[in-house]
Amino acid sequence: MADHGVPRRVVLASANPKKVAELSATFLGLGITAPDGSPVELLPRPDSVADVIEDADSFVGNARLKATALALATAEVAIADDSGLTVDALAGAPGVYSARYAGDGASDDANLQKLLSELDLLAGMADPAHTVSRAAQFRCAIVLRWPDGFELCAQGSVAGRICEQPAGSAGFGYDPVFVPDLGDGRTFAQMSPEEKQSISHRGEALRNLAAQLAR
């Protein structure tokens, strides 16, 4: 990868210290280290860098918007991700609107309740002889962007179904209602962070990114 190997430090498109710590631990766990073998230094987004309007029509597009803006603003290698839930019966919704499905500034619970209400409404309107599919997928796109415009893009997804009632208190977003097909019947919110990461869409995307960096 010539001059675009594993960078010594990366700026994350988030000011949340927990996300920075989580990504740092994930990098180490996947063997993503700086050329000298030291941990990659993960930095939070500076307060001086404003939020980017995420108006792309895909997860990759939104991740690219955030990573590009951050790399240009800081002159550092930047990493950004965008992820969300797609539900078959809702024609792929919430999709890129997952974080604001119930409106701008909506809470995770409000978004989750809107999703369940819409599925319940569909079930009530359906022919009694046919059940409404609750199949869904979590999808994630990650973009690692250099200031010179070079980038790596990795994606991941996990299939599952939407349960009828929330279960579990871990995680965030739609985790309490998503039961992955690869799991044991528990929702993401009932799993430990390590269990979730091993089968999640974000975990797969990060593993794919690690594979690209290792080339």
Backbone as a printed PyTorch tensor [residue, N CA C, xyz], in Angstrom:
tensor([[[  0.8090,  -1.2100,   0.0000],
         [  0.0000,   0.0000,   0.0000],
         [  0.8450,   1.2640,   0.0000]],

        [[  2.1190,   1.1150,  -0.2970],
         [  3.0120,   2.2740,  -0.4580],
         [  2.9030,   3.2050,   0.7260]],

        [[  2.5610,   4.4840,   0.4670],
         [  2.5050,   5.4790,   1.5270],
         [  1.1940,   5.4470,   2.2950]],

        [[  0.3440,   4.4820,   1.9980],
         [ -0.9550,   4.4360,   2.6500],
         [ -1.1150,   3.1660,   3.4790]],

        [[ -0.0980,   2.8510,   4.2450],
         [ -0.1800,   1.7350,   5.1660],
         [ -0.9270,   2.1530,   6.4210]],

        [[ -0.8120,   1.3420,   7.4540],
         [ -1.5050,   1.6670,   8.7090],
         [ -0.9480,   2.9780,   9.2560]],

        [[ -1.7940,   3.9800,   9.4640],
         [ -1.3100,   5.2700,   9.9720],
         [ -0.9770,   5.1850,  11.4590]],

        [[ -0.0890,   6.0690,  11.8970],
         [  0.2790,   6.0950,  13.3120],
         [ -0.8480,   6.6540,  14.1740]],

        [[ -1.6360,   7.5400,  13.5970],
         [ -2.7710,   8.0650,  14.3540],
         [ -3.9230,   8.3560,  13.4060]],

        [[ -5.1140,   8.2880,  13.9620],
         [ -6.3380,   8.4530,  13.1850],
         [ -7.3110,   9.2930,  13.9970]],

        [[ -7.9960,  10.2060,  13.3210],
         [ -9.0280,  11.0110,  13.9740],
         [-10.3770,  10.3630,  13.6920]],

        [[-11.1370,  10.1370,  14.7300],
         [-12.4480,   9.5050,  14.6160],
         [-13.5330,  10.5650,  14.4730]],

        [[-14.4820,  10.3140,  13.5930],
         [-15.5670,  11.2710,  13.3630],
         [-16.5950,  11.2080,  14.4870]],

        [[-16.1140,  11.3130,  15.7000],
         [-16.9650,  11.3380,  16.8890],
         [-16.1810,  11.9690,  18.0260]],

        [[-16.8760,  12.7300,  18.8570],
         [-16.2330,  13.3330,  20.0210],
         [-16.5010,  12.5090,  21.2770]],

        [[-17.1600,  11.3660,  21.1150],
         [-17.5230,  10.5080,  22.2390],
         [-16.3050,   9.6900,  22.6820]],

        [[-15.7840,   9.9320,  23.8920],
         [-14.5860,   9.2090,  24.3520],
         [-14.7900,   7.7050,  24.4410]],

        [[-16.0320,   7.2610,  24.6960],
         [-16.2960,   5.8240,  24.7680],
         [-16.1100,   5.1690,  23.4000]],

        [[-16.5310,   5.8750,  22.3520],
         [-16.3530,   5.3320,  21.0050],
         [-14.8780,   5.2750,  20.6310]],

        [[-14.1270,   6.2960,  21.0570],
         [-12.6880,   6.3120,  20.7920],
         [-12.0190,   5.1290,  21.4880]],

        [[-12.3570,   4.9160,  22.7570],
         [-11.7680,   3.8100,  23.5180],
         [-12.1650,   2.4620,  22.9250]],

        [[-13.4230,   2.3440,  22.5100],
         [-13.9110,   1.0920,  21.9310],
         [-13.1800,   0.7720,  20.6300]],

        [[-13.0020,   1.7790,  19.7770],
         [-12.3220,   1.5550,  18.5040],
         [-10.8470,   1.2360,  18.7280]],

        [[-10.2330,   1.8880,  19.7090],
         [ -8.8310,   1.6040,  20.0270],
         [ -8.6610,   0.1410,  20.4230]],

        [[ -9.5590,  -0.3350,  21.2770],
         [ -9.4980,  -1.7250,  21.7220],
         [ -9.7500,  -2.6830,  20.5620]],

        [[-10.6740,  -2.3060,  19.6820],
         [-10.9850,  -3.1500,  18.5250],
         [ -9.7990,  -3.2460,  17.5810]],

        [[ -9.1350,  -2.1160,  17.3350],
         [ -7.9440,  -2.1160,  16.4880],
         [ -6.8970,  -3.0860,  17.0360]],

        [[ -6.6460,  -3.0040,  18.3350],
         [ -5.6480,  -3.8820,  18.9490],
         [ -6.0660,  -5.3440,  18.8300]],

        [[ -7.3540,  -5.5900,  19.0740],
         [ -7.8560,  -6.9540,  18.9940],
         [ -7.7400,  -7.5590,  17.6060]],

        [[ -7.8020,  -6.7100,  16.5900],
         [ -7.7080,  -7.1720,  15.2060],
         [ -6.2770,  -7.1390,  14.6820]],

        [[ -5.3520,  -6.7170,  15.5420],
         [ -3.9570,  -6.6640,  15.1210],
         [ -3.6080,  -5.4780,  14.2480]],

        [[ -4.4380,  -4.4310,  14.3000],
         [ -4.1500,  -3.2160,  13.5320],
         [ -3.2470,  -2.3330,  14.3820]],

        [[ -1.9610,  -2.3080,  14.0510],
         [ -1.0000,  -1.5050,  14.8050],
         [ -0.1870,  -0.6390,  13.8540]],

        [[  0.4540,   0.3830,  14.4150],
         [  1.3150,   1.2720,  13.6330],
         [  2.5110,   0.4790,  13.1050]],

        [[  3.2290,   1.0200,  12.1200],
         [  4.3660,   0.2990,  11.5230],
         [  5.3980,  -0.1970,  12.5310]],

        [[  5.5640,   0.5280,  13.6450],
         [  6.5520,   0.1000,  14.6420],
         [  5.9670,  -0.8680,  15.6670]],

        [[  4.7190,  -1.2840,  15.4480],
         [  4.0830,  -2.2310,  16.3420],
         [  3.3330,  -1.6150,  17.5020]],

        [[  3.4040,  -0.3060,  17.6410],
         [  2.6960,   0.3710,  18.7330],
         [  1.2200,   0.5450,  18.3750]],

        [[  0.3690,   0.7570,  19.3790],
         [ -1.0520,   0.9610,  19.0940],
         [ -1.2720,   2.2070,  18.2360]],

        [[ -2.2520,   2.1390,  17.3510],
         [ -2.6360,   3.3200,  16.5810],
         [ -3.2640,   4.3220,  17.5430]],

        [[ -2.8150,   5.5640,  17.4780],
         [ -3.3660,   6.5980,  18.3500],
         [ -4.6920,   7.0820,  17.7710]],

        [[ -5.7710,   6.8640,  18.5030],
         [ -7.0970,   7.2880,  18.0720],
         [ -7.4530,   8.5930,  18.7640]],

        [[ -7.8110,   9.5940,  17.9920],
         [ -8.1450,  10.9060,  18.5340],
         [ -9.6120,  11.2310,  18.2770]],

        [[-10.2810,  11.8840,  19.2250],
         [-11.6710,  12.2880,  18.9930],
         [-11.7420,  13.4610,  18.0260]],

        [[-12.8800,  13.6390,  17.4130],
         [-13.0710,  14.7850,  16.5210],
         [-12.9110,  16.0780,  17.3090]],

        [[-12.0880,  17.0120,  16.8250],
         [-11.9010,  18.2830,  17.5390],
         [-13.2080,  19.0710,  17.6280]],

        [[-13.3580,  19.8250,  18.7090],
         [-14.5600,  20.6420,  18.8810],
         [-14.7020,  21.6800,  17.7740]],

        [[-13.5860,  22.0480,  17.1690],
         [-13.6130,  23.0790,  16.1280],
         [-14.1790,  22.5770,  14.8020]],

        [[-14.3310,  21.2630,  14.6830],
         [-14.8680,  20.6810,  13.4460],
         [-16.3580,  20.4230,  13.6290]],

        [[-17.1660,  21.0600,  12.8150],
         [-18.6200,  20.9610,  12.9430],
         [-19.1390,  19.6170,  12.4290]],

        [[-20.3360,  19.2640,  12.8890],
         [-20.9930,  18.0660,  12.3820],
         [-21.2520,  18.2110,  10.8870]],

        [[-21.1880,  17.1080,  10.1960],
         [-21.4550,  17.0870,   8.7590],
         [-22.9120,  16.7040,   8.5290]],

        [[-23.5600,  17.3650,   7.5970],
         [-24.9270,  17.0040,   7.2370],
         [-24.8840,  15.6910,   6.4620]],

        [[-25.5040,  14.6770,   7.0150],
         [-25.4840,  13.3500,   6.3980],
         [-26.6710,  13.2190,   5.4460]],

        [[-26.4860,  13.6810,   4.2280],
         [-27.5910,  13.6890,   3.2700],
         [-27.3510,  12.7760,   2.0700]],

        [[-26.4200,  11.8410,   2.1920],
         [-26.1950,  10.8700,   1.1220],
         [-27.3110,   9.8260,   1.1490]],

        [[-27.4330,   9.0880,   0.0500],
         [-28.5060,   8.0950,  -0.0300],
         [-28.0240,   6.6760,   0.2660]],

        [[-26.8340,   6.5680,   0.8550],
         [-26.3060,   5.2500,   1.2110],
         [-25.4250,   5.3710,   2.4420]],

        [[-25.2050,   4.2440,   3.1060],
         [-24.3330,   4.2450,   4.2790],
         [-22.9000,   4.5950,   3.8810]],

        [[-22.4480,   4.0720,   2.7470],
         [-21.1050,   4.3960,   2.2680],
         [-20.9880,   5.8850,   2.0010]],

        [[-22.0070,   6.4590,   1.3770],
         [-21.9830,   7.8820,   1.0600],
         [-21.8800,   8.7540,   2.2920]],

        [[-22.6430,   8.4160,   3.3290],
         [-22.5950,   9.2100,   4.5590],
         [-21.2600,   9.0530,   5.2760]],

        [[-20.7270,   7.8350,   5.3140],
         [-19.4210,   7.6220,   5.9440],
         [-18.3420,   8.3990,   5.1950]],

        [[-18.4400,   8.4090,   3.8710],
         [-17.4560,   9.1410,   3.0630],
         [-17.5530,  10.6440,   3.3140]],

        [[-18.7660,  11.1750,   3.4190],
         [-18.9350,  12.6050,   3.7020],
         [-18.2220,  12.9900,   4.9920]],

        [[-18.4340,  12.1900,   6.0390],
         [-17.8580,  12.5070,   7.3440],
         [-16.3400,  12.3530,   7.3540]],

        [[-15.8470,  11.2750,   6.7680],
         [-14.4020,  11.0400,   6.7640],
         [-13.6700,  12.0770,   5.9210]],

        [[-14.2430,  12.4310,   4.7830],
         [-13.6070,  13.4140,   3.9020],
         [-13.5250,  14.7780,   4.5650]],

        [[-14.6290,  15.2190,   5.1500],
         [-14.6500,  16.5310,   5.8030],
         [-13.6510,  16.5860,   6.9510]],

        [[-13.5530,  15.5020,   7.7130],
         [-12.6560,  15.4790,   8.8680],
         [-11.1900,  15.4410,   8.4330]],

        [[-10.8840,  14.6650,   7.3980],
         [ -9.5030,  14.5930,   6.9080],
         [ -9.0390,  15.9450,   6.3740]],

        [[ -9.9210,  16.6410,   5.6730],
         [ -9.5670,  17.9550,   5.1300],
         [ -9.4200,  18.9990,   6.2320]],

        [[-10.2840,  18.9210,   7.2500],
         [-10.2650,  19.9200,   8.3190],
         [ -9.0750,  19.7540,   9.2550]],

        [[ -8.6020,  18.5230,   9.4260],
         [ -7.5360,  18.2590,  10.3990],
         [ -6.1870,  17.9370,   9.7650]],

        [[ -6.1800,  17.6820,   8.4570],
         [ -4.9570,  17.2370,   7.7600],
         [ -4.4220,  15.9410,   8.3710]],

        [[ -5.3270,  15.1340,   8.9120],
         [ -4.9750,  13.8470,   9.4990],
         [ -5.7620,  12.7460,   8.7840]],

        [[ -5.3100,  11.5140,   8.9430],
         [ -6.1030,  10.3830,   8.4710],
         [ -7.3560,  10.3150,   9.3390]],

        [[ -8.5130,  10.1540,   8.7120],
         [ -9.7820,  10.1710,   9.4480],
         [-10.5680,   8.8940,   9.1810]],

        [[-11.3320,   8.4820,  10.1780],
         [-12.1860,   7.3070,  10.0260],
         [-13.6070,   7.6690,  10.4340]],

        [[-14.5630,   7.2000,   9.6530],
         [-15.9720,   7.4650,   9.9460],
         [-16.7860,   6.2440,   9.5520]],

        [[-17.8770,   6.0540,  10.2400],
         [-18.7630,   4.9620,   9.8680],
         [-20.1960,   5.4580,   9.8260]],

        [[-21.0130,   4.7490,   9.0930],
         [-22.4510,   5.0010,   9.1060],
         [-23.1190,   3.6410,   9.0780]],

        [[-24.1250,   3.4930,   9.8710],
         [-24.7850,   2.1980,   9.9450],
         [-26.2640,   2.3880,  10.2070]],

        [[-27.0150,   1.3380,   9.9950],
         [-28.4460,   1.4240,  10.2230],
         [-29.1250,   0.0920,   9.9860]],

        [[-30.4200,   0.1260,  10.1470],
         [-31.2520,  -1.0640,  10.0550],
         [-32.1080,  -1.0020,   8.8000]],

        [[-32.1870,  -2.1100,   8.0810],
         [-33.0940,  -2.1920,   6.9420],
         [-34.0670,  -3.3410,   7.2000]],

        [[-35.3490,  -3.0620,   7.0540],
         [-36.3950,  -4.0440,   7.3370],
         [-37.1100,  -4.3980,   6.0390]],

        [[-37.1660,  -5.6750,   5.7300],
         [-37.7270,  -6.1180,   4.4540],
         [-39.1600,  -5.6380,   4.2510]],

        [[-40.0100,  -5.8060,   5.2560],
         [-41.4270,  -5.4630,   5.1210],
         [-41.6580,  -3.9680,   4.9740]],

        [[-40.6600,  -3.1600,   5.3260],
         [-40.7730,  -1.7030,   5.2180],
         [-39.9730,  -1.1800,   4.0300]],

        [[-39.7350,  -2.0510,   3.0520],
         [-39.0280,  -1.6700,   1.8240],
         [-37.6380,  -1.0930,   2.1080]],

        [[-36.9820,  -1.6540,   3.1200],
         [-35.6250,  -1.2160,   3.4340],
         [-35.5170,  -0.1030,   4.4510]],

        [[-36.6320,   0.4390,   4.8990],
         [-36.6050,   1.4590,   5.9520],
         [-36.2630,   0.7800,   7.2820]],

        [[-35.7380,   1.5440,   8.2320],
         [-35.3860,   2.9670,   8.2420],
         [-34.1840,   3.3450,   7.3850]],

        [[-33.2850,   2.3940,   7.1010],
         [-32.1500,   2.6770,   6.2390],
         [-31.2680,   3.8040,   6.7370]],

        [[-30.9130,   4.7180,   5.8240],
         [-30.0140,   5.8190,   6.1950],
         [-30.6740,   6.7900,   7.1710]],

        [[-31.9670,   6.6190,   7.3980],
         [-32.6740,   7.4850,   8.3570],
         [-32.8230,   6.8160,   9.7250]],

        [[-32.0930,   5.7460,   9.9600],
         [-32.2490,   4.9740,  11.1960],
         [-32.1280,   5.8170,  12.4520]],

        [[-31.1780,   6.7430,  12.4820],
         [-30.9350,   7.5430,  13.6870],
         [-31.9790,   8.6310,  13.8940]],

        [[-32.7620,   8.9180,  12.8690],
         [-33.7740,   9.9680,  12.9770],
         [-35.1100,   9.5130,  12.3930]],

        [[-35.4030,   8.2420,  12.5680],
         [-36.6050,   7.6640,  11.9680],
         [-37.8810,   8.3110,  12.4950]],

        [[-37.8810,   8.6660,  13.7600],
         [-39.0560,   9.3040,  14.3630],
         [-38.9530,  10.8230,  14.3150]],

        [[-37.9970,  11.3510,  13.5620],
         [-37.8210,  12.7970,  13.4340],
         [-36.4480,  13.2340,  13.9070]],

        [[-36.0280,  14.4060,  13.4780],
         [-34.7330,  14.9480,  13.8980],
         [-34.6770,  15.0680,  15.4140]],

        [[-33.5940,  14.5950,  15.9930],
         [-33.4310,  14.6750,  17.4370],
         [-34.1850,  13.6110,  18.2130]],

        [[-34.8090,  12.6700,  17.5140],
         [-35.5820,  11.6290,  18.1950],
         [-34.6640,  10.7220,  19.0100]],

        [[-35.1840,  10.2260,  20.1190],
         [-34.4160,   9.3160,  20.9700],
         [-34.3980,   7.9170,  20.3610]],

        [[-33.4750,   7.0890,  20.8500],
         [-33.4260,   5.7020,  20.3930],
         [-34.7590,   5.0130,  20.6340]],

        [[-35.3580,   5.2700,  21.7930],
         [-36.6230,   4.6140,  22.1280],
         [-37.7400,   5.0540,  21.1890]],

        [[-37.7650,   6.3350,  20.8390],
         [-38.7990,   6.8350,  19.9260],
         [-38.6600,   6.1830,  18.5540]],

        [[-37.4360,   6.0630,  18.0760],
         [-37.2090,   5.4190,  16.7830],
         [-37.6340,   3.9570,  16.8180]],

        [[-37.2700,   3.2900,  17.8910],
         [-37.5870,   1.8750,  18.0560],
         [-39.0970,   1.6590,  18.1140]],

        [[-39.7870,   2.5020,  18.8820],
         [-41.2370,   2.3570,  19.0170],
         [-41.9500,   2.6290,  17.6970]],

        [[-41.4450,   3.5740,  16.9060],
         [-42.0500,   3.8240,  15.5980],
         [-41.9030,   2.6010,  14.7110]],

        [[-40.7360,   1.9870,  14.7490],
         [-40.5080,   0.7850,  13.9540],
         [-41.4880,  -0.3200,  14.3350]],

        [[-41.6280,  -0.5840,  15.6240],
         [-42.5340,  -1.6370,  16.0770],
         [-43.9750,  -1.3160,  15.7170]],

        [[-44.3570,  -0.0460,  15.8420],
         [-45.7300,   0.3620,  15.5140],
         [-46.0320,   0.1340,  14.0410]],

        [[-45.0690,   0.4310,  13.1800],
         [-45.2960,   0.2600,  11.7460],
         [-45.4070,  -1.2140,  11.3760]],

        [[-44.6120,  -2.0510,  12.0090],
         [-44.7230,  -3.4860,  11.7520],
         [-46.0430,  -4.0320,  12.2840]],

        [[-46.4800,  -3.5490,  13.4420],
         [-47.7730,  -3.9690,  13.9950],
         [-48.9100,  -3.5330,  13.0800]],

        [[-48.7930,  -2.3290,  12.5200],
         [-49.8220,  -1.8260,  11.6130],
         [-49.9040,  -2.6940,  10.3620]],

        [[-48.7630,  -3.0530,   9.8200],
         [-48.7500,  -3.9280,   8.6460],
         [-49.3680,  -5.2860,   8.9640]],

        [[-49.0470,  -5.8110,  10.1380],
         [-49.5870,  -7.1080,  10.5390],
         [-51.1020,  -7.0440,  10.6640]],

        [[-51.6200,  -5.9210,  11.1670],
         [-53.0600,  -5.7610,  11.3240],
         [-53.7890,  -5.6370,  10.0070]],

        [[-53.0930,  -5.1620,   8.9850],
         [-53.6980,  -4.9740,   7.6700],
         [-53.5350,  -6.1950,   6.7720]],

        [[-52.6890,  -7.1190,   7.1680],
         [-52.3640,  -8.2630,   6.3150],
         [-53.4650,  -9.3110,   6.3240]],

        [[-53.4840, -10.1030,   5.2850],
         [-54.3790, -11.2530,   5.1920],
         [-54.0400, -12.2030,   6.3410]],

        [[-55.0300, -12.6190,   7.1240],
         [-54.7550, -13.5120,   8.2580],
         [-54.0050, -14.7810,   7.8680]],

        [[-54.1160, -15.1630,   6.6010],
         [-53.4490, -16.3840,   6.1540],
         [-51.9610, -16.1690,   5.8880]],

        [[-51.5360, -14.9190,   5.9120],
         [-50.1340, -14.6160,   5.6300],
         [-49.5340, -13.7790,   6.7630]],

        [[-48.3730, -14.1420,   7.1960],
         [-47.6920, -13.3720,   8.2320],
         [-46.7690, -12.3470,   7.5890]],

        [[-46.6340, -11.2140,   8.2440],
         [-45.7420, -10.1680,   7.7570],
         [-44.3090, -10.5090,   8.1670]],

        [[-43.4250, -10.4870,   7.2100],
         [-42.0240, -10.7990,   7.4900],
         [-41.4290,  -9.7830,   8.4580]],

        [[-40.6720, -10.2730,   9.4110],
         [-39.9460,  -9.4020,  10.3300],
         [-38.4360,  -9.5020,  10.0860]],

        [[-38.0910,  -9.9950,   8.9050],
         [-36.6780, -10.1100,   8.5390],
         [-36.0530,  -8.7290,   8.4160]],

        [[-34.8180,  -8.6160,   8.8720],
         [-34.1290,  -7.3220,   8.8520],
         [-32.6260,  -7.5500,   8.7680]],

        [[-31.9100,  -6.4960,   8.4380],
         [-30.4550,  -6.5470,   8.3790],
         [-29.8800,  -5.2730,   8.9940]],

        [[-28.8470,  -5.4410,   9.7800],
         [-28.0430,  -4.3060,  10.2180],
         [-26.9000,  -4.1780,   9.2130]],

        [[-26.6330,  -2.9570,   8.7510],
         [-25.5700,  -2.7270,   7.7760],
         [-24.6380,  -1.6290,   8.2840]],

        [[-23.3650,  -1.7430,   7.9320],
         [-22.3750,  -0.7520,   8.3530],
         [-21.3810,  -0.5040,   7.2280]],

        [[-21.0240,   0.7540,   7.0570],
         [-19.9660,   1.1380,   6.1160],
         [-18.9370,   1.9610,   6.8720]],

        [[-17.6660,   1.6670,   6.6630],
         [-16.5680,   2.3930,   7.3000],
         [-15.6430,   2.9300,   6.2150]],

        [[-15.2900,   4.1940,   6.3330],
         [-14.3560,   4.8130,   5.3910],
         [-13.1590,   5.3550,   6.1630]],

        [[-11.9700,   4.9510,   5.7410],
         [-10.7110,   5.4730,   6.2810],
         [-10.1280,   6.3700,   5.1930]],

        [[ -9.9800,   7.6510,   5.4910],
         [ -9.6250,   8.6440,   4.4710],
         [ -8.3360,   9.3860,   4.8220]],

        [[ -7.4400,   9.4720,   3.8530],
         [ -6.2040,  10.2400,   4.0030],
         [ -6.4170,  11.6570,   3.4660]],

        [[ -5.6580,  12.6360,   3.9590],
         [ -5.8230,  14.0220,   3.4930],
         [ -5.5950,  14.2000,   1.9900]],

        [[ -4.8120,  13.2930,   1.3810],
         [ -4.5490,  13.4180,  -0.0600],
         [ -5.6560,  12.8240,  -0.9280]],

        [[ -6.7120,  12.3260,  -0.2860],
         [ -7.8480,  11.8010,  -1.0330],
         [ -7.9040,  10.2950,  -1.1420]],

        [[ -6.8150,   9.6040,  -0.7840],
         [ -6.8360,   8.1400,  -0.8070],
         [ -7.7710,   7.6350,   0.2890]],

        [[ -8.5120,   6.5700,  -0.0050],
         [ -9.4130,   6.0360,   1.0090],
         [ -9.5520,   4.5290,   0.8910]],

        [[ -9.9210,   3.9360,   1.9970],
         [-10.3130,   2.5410,   2.0500],
         [-11.7510,   2.4960,   2.5340]],

        [[-12.5340,   1.6050,   1.9560],
         [-13.9350,   1.4730,   2.3510],
         [-14.2170,   0.0100,   2.6540]],

        [[-14.8710,  -0.2400,   3.7710],
         [-15.2140,  -1.6060,   4.1540],
         [-16.6660,  -1.6430,   4.6140]],

        [[-17.3320,  -2.7450,   4.3260],
         [-18.7290,  -2.8730,   4.7160],
         [-18.9680,  -4.1890,   5.4410]],

        [[-20.0430,  -4.2160,   6.1960],
         [-20.4320,  -5.4240,   6.8930],
         [-21.9310,  -5.4490,   7.0860]],

        [[-22.4880,  -6.6370,   7.2400],
         [-23.9290,  -6.7490,   7.4800],
         [-24.2030,  -8.0020,   8.2940]],

        [[-25.3240,  -7.9900,   8.9680],
         [-25.7570,  -9.1670,   9.7200],
         [-27.2670,  -9.2840,   9.5720]],

        [[-27.7210, -10.4770,   9.2230],
         [-29.1490, -10.7200,   9.0290],
         [-29.7880, -11.1590,  10.3400]],

        [[-31.0720, -10.8610,  10.4610],
         [-31.7930, -11.2430,  11.6600],
         [-33.2710, -10.9560,  11.5150]],

        [[-33.9200, -10.7550,  12.6460],
         [-35.3470, -10.4470,  12.6270],
         [-35.6750,  -9.4780,  13.7550]],

        [[-36.7930,  -8.8020,  13.6000],
         [-37.2620,  -7.8650,  14.6160],
         [-38.2230,  -8.5940,  15.5430]],

        [[-37.9040,  -8.6270,  16.8210],
         [-38.8020,  -9.2820,  17.7700],
         [-39.9580,  -8.3460,  18.1200]],

        [[-40.9590,  -8.8610,  18.7960],
         [-42.1720,  -8.0800,  19.0390],
         [-42.0340,  -7.1160,  20.2020]],

        [[-41.1790,  -7.4450,  21.1590],
         [-40.9860,  -6.5840,  22.3250],
         [-39.4920,  -6.3990,  22.5820]],

        [[-39.0720,  -5.1960,  23.0110],
         [-37.6630,  -4.9680,  23.3260],
         [-37.1850,  -5.8940,  24.4450]],

        [[-35.9370,  -6.3090,  24.3590],
         [-35.3470,  -7.1560,  25.4000],
         [-33.8700,  -6.8140,  25.5460]],

        [[-33.4470,  -6.6180,  26.7960],
         [-32.0450,  -6.3120,  27.0540],
         [-31.8000,  -4.8340,  27.2540]],

        [[-30.7090,  -4.5210,  27.9420],
         [-30.4020,  -3.1170,  28.2650],
         [-29.0350,  -2.6760,  27.7650]],

        [[-28.2970,  -3.5590,  27.1330],
         [-26.9830,  -3.1850,  26.6040],
         [-27.1520,  -2.5810,  25.2130]],

        [[-26.0530,  -2.0940,  24.6610],
         [-26.1020,  -1.5740,  23.3060],
         [-26.8520,  -0.2650,  23.1870]],

        [[-27.3570,  -0.0100,  21.9910],
         [-28.0410,   1.2500,  21.7220],
         [-28.8870,   1.0850,  20.4640]],

        [[-29.6080,   2.1290,  20.1030],
         [-30.3980,   2.1030,  18.8750],
         [-31.4460,   1.0020,  18.8680]],

        [[-31.4230,   0.2010,  17.8230],
         [-32.4150,  -0.8650,  17.6510],
         [-31.9520,  -2.1960,  18.2380]],

        [[-30.8460,  -2.1940,  18.9710],
         [-30.3130,  -3.4360,  19.5420],
         [-31.3390,  -4.2330,  20.3500]],

        [[-32.2310,  -3.5760,  21.1300],
         [-33.1710,  -4.3500,  21.9510],
         [-34.2240,  -5.1340,  21.1680]],

        [[-34.3790,  -4.8560,  19.8680],
         [-35.4000,  -5.5810,  19.1010],
         [-34.8050,  -6.3990,  17.9590]],

        [[-33.4780,  -6.4230,  17.8510],
         [-32.8450,  -7.1560,  16.7500],
         [-32.2610,  -8.4650,  17.2440]],

        [[-32.7640,  -9.5670,  16.6840],
         [-32.2680, -10.9040,  17.0170],
         [-31.4810, -11.4260,  15.8180]],

        [[-30.1620, -11.5210,  15.9110],
         [-29.3550, -11.9640,  14.7690],
         [-29.5340, -13.4500,  14.4840]],

        [[-29.5320, -13.7970,  13.2070],
         [-29.6630, -15.2000,  12.8210],
         [-28.4960, -16.0350,  13.3360]],

        [[-27.3190, -15.4230,  13.4690],
         [-26.1280, -16.1500,  13.9000],
         [-26.0770, -16.3650,  15.4090]],

        [[-27.0180, -15.7970,  16.1340],
         [-26.9930, -15.8800,  17.5880],
         [-27.7690, -17.0590,  18.1350]],

        [[-28.1280, -16.9420,  19.4140],
         [-28.8270, -18.0230,  20.1080],
         [-30.2330, -17.6220,  20.5260]],

        [[-30.8070, -16.6430,  19.8400],
         [-32.1600, -16.2040,  20.1590],
         [-32.2200, -14.9490,  20.9930]],

        [[-31.0720, -14.4700,  21.4570],
         [-31.0390, -13.2200,  22.2140],
         [-30.9210, -12.0280,  21.2720]],

        [[-31.3820, -10.8810,  21.7560],
         [-31.1940,  -9.6500,  20.9960],
         [-29.7640,  -9.1580,  21.1940]],

        [[-29.3530,  -8.2110,  20.3400],
         [-28.0330,  -7.6090,  20.5220],
         [-27.9200,  -6.9730,  21.9070]],

        [[-29.0230,  -6.4290,  22.4130],
         [-29.0050,  -5.7450,  23.7050],
         [-28.8820,  -6.7080,  24.8770]],

        [[-29.0130,  -7.9940,  24.6320],
         [-28.8480,  -8.9980,  25.6810],
         [-27.4560,  -9.6310,  25.6510]],

        [[-26.6270,  -9.1900,  24.7190],
         [-25.2860,  -9.7560,  24.5720],
         [-24.2340,  -8.8550,  25.1950]],

        [[-23.1040,  -9.4550,  25.5350],
         [-21.9640,  -8.6620,  25.9870],
         [-21.3800,  -7.9500,  24.7710]],

        [[-20.6180,  -6.8750,  24.9820],
         [-19.9970,  -6.1850,  23.8440],
         [-19.1430,  -7.1180,  22.9860]],

        [[-18.4540,  -8.0630,  23.6360],
         [-17.5960,  -8.9880,  22.9000],
         [-18.4230,  -9.9450,  22.0390]],

        [[-19.5330, -10.4290,  22.6010],
         [-20.3980, -11.3280,  21.8350],
         [-20.9830, -10.6050,  20.6260]],

        [[-21.4610,  -9.4060,  20.8580],
         [-22.0580,  -8.6360,  19.7650],
         [-21.0220,  -8.3420,  18.6890]],

        [[-19.8380,  -7.9050,  19.0980],
         [-18.8000,  -7.5220,  18.1350],
         [-18.3970,  -8.6920,  17.2490]],

        [[-18.4620,  -9.9060,  17.7860],
         [-18.0090, -11.0780,  17.0310],
         [-18.9170, -11.4110,  15.8580]],

        [[-20.1690, -10.9560,  15.8950],
         [-21.1000, -11.2870,  14.8100],
         [-21.7680, -10.0560,  14.2060]],

        [[-21.4740,  -8.8710,  14.7330],
         [-22.1990,  -7.6750,  14.2960],
         [-21.7280,  -7.1520,  12.9490]],

        [[-22.5460,  -6.2970,  12.3700],
         [-22.2340,  -5.6250,  11.1130],
         [-20.9890,  -4.7560,  11.2410]],

        [[-20.8550,  -4.0470,  12.3640],
         [-19.6870,  -3.1860,  12.5660],
         [-18.4270,  -4.0300,  12.7510]],

        [[-18.5640,  -5.1310,  13.4740],
         [-17.4250,  -6.0240,  13.6440],
         [-16.9450,  -6.5810,  12.3130]],

        [[-17.8870,  -6.9740,  11.4520],
         [-17.5100,  -7.5000,  10.1370],
         [-16.8410,  -6.4210,   9.2950]],

        [[-17.3830,  -5.2060,   9.3320],
         [-16.7900,  -4.1100,   8.5630],
         [-15.3660,  -3.8230,   9.0360]],

        [[-15.1500,  -3.8290,  10.3400],
         [-13.8110,  -3.5780,  10.8740],
         [-12.8460,  -4.6980,  10.5050]],

        [[-13.3230,  -5.9300,  10.5110],
         [-12.4590,  -7.0450,  10.1010],
         [-12.0900,  -6.9210,   8.6190]],

        [[-13.0530,  -6.4880,   7.8130],
         [-12.7630,  -6.2820,   6.3920],
         [-11.7660,  -5.1400,   6.1910]],

        [[-11.8870,  -4.0920,   7.0100],
         [-10.9300,  -2.9870,   6.9360],
         [ -9.5390,  -3.4610,   7.3400]],

        [[ -9.4760,  -4.2590,   8.4010],
         [ -8.1830,  -4.7840,   8.8610],
         [ -7.5150,  -5.6150,   7.7720]],

        [[ -8.3130,  -6.3910,   7.0460],
         [ -7.7610,  -7.2120,   5.9660],
         [ -7.1750,  -6.3390,   4.8590]],

        [[ -7.8360,  -5.2330,   4.5560],
         [ -7.3160,  -4.3230,   3.5300],
         [ -6.0200,  -3.6560,   3.9880]],

        [[ -5.9640,  -3.2780,   5.2520],
         [ -4.7600,  -2.6340,   5.7740],
         [ -3.5710,  -3.5910,   5.8090]],

        [[ -3.8590,  -4.8740,   5.9100],
         [ -2.7860,  -5.8680,   6.0120],
         [ -2.1930,  -6.2330,   4.6570]],

        [[ -2.8000,  -5.7830,   3.5770],
         [ -2.3140,  -6.1600,   2.2370],
         [ -0.9970,  -5.4790,   1.9080]]])
